[in-house]
Amino acid sequence: MYAKGMTTSDIEDHIRDIYGLEVSDTIVSRITDKILPVAKEWQQRPLEIAYAVVFLDAIHFWCLHKRWDTPPMLCHIRFRYFL
């Protein structure tokens, strides 16, 4: 959030609104100071030649089987793996 231009006070308000946690802008600043060097290092790492990608896809719909009061079932799952 800090990298996207939010101030430490904005982040403090956001955390309070979303998660109900009380944190000071000082704590947010300390956390940001610790995380930024690690994030910069990760962004500048050399990339691998290939990365594995996993696609999960599912369709959830009613499968009526003999009775109208049966619960819905997961009727189709597709799994693909690319390297």
C-alpha positions, -999 to 999 in steps of 0.1 A, spaced: 0 0 0 29 23 8 44 16 -26 11 25 -42 13 60 -27 -7 56 5 6 74 35 12 56 68 -19 73 82 -39 61 53 -26 26 59 -35 28 96 -70 39 87 -73 11 61 -62 -16 85 -86 -3 112 -115 -3 87 -109 -37 71 -95 -58 99 -106 -39 131 -70 -37 143 -56 -6 160 -20 1 148 -2 33 150 14 50 120 47 45 137 42 7 136 32 9 100 63 30 93 86 5 111 71 -25 92 74 -6 59 111 2 66 118 -35 72 98 -48 42 109 -24 15 145 -36 12 133 -72 9 108 -63 -17 134 -44 -37 157 -73 -36 130 -97 -47 121 -74 -76 157 -73 -88 163 -111 -86 173 -129 -118 144 -146 -135 143 -184 -141 143 -198 -176 109 -215 -171 81 -213 -145 54 -239 -138 18 -226 -142 -12 -244 -127 -47 -237 -140 -76 -249 -119 -111 -246 -133 -144 -258 -119 -181 -255 -128 -206 -257 -100 -242 -265 -110 -272 -285 -99 -271 -322 -108 -306 -335 -103 -305 -372 -96 -339 -389 -92 -351 -364 -66 -355 -326 -65 -342 -323 -29 -307 -337 -35 -279 -312 -27 -258 -297 -55 -227 -316 -65 -195 -304 -81 -199 -319 -115 -167 -310 -134 -131 -302 -124 -104 -296 -149 -67 -295 -139 -39 -285 -163 -2 -282 -155 23 -263 -178 60 -262 -175 
